[in-house]
């Protein structure tokens, strides 16, 4: 059976013809933090760029500044 990825939206920002969405995409049980940037022209998506970042453990020098997210 085909399993679709789960989306959990964290934050959406929209100003004029630009929309930025941060969300967690879970695929095959693995979460990937994602940012989507969409540009609109005449109410339609003209361009979309997505960035994906898999979770990782911080190095010892950065661990004190980490904010854990679900």
URUR-V459621 format. One record per helix or strand of 2 or more residues. SS is the DSSP state (H for helix, E for strand). FROM is the first residue (numbers start at 1). TO is the last residue. If there is no record, write none. Layout:
# URUR-V459621
ss: <SS:SS>
from: <FROM:FROM>
to: <TO:TO>
This chain:
# URUR-V459621
ss: <E:E:E:E:H>
from: <6:18:30:44:63>
to: <15:27:41:54:65>
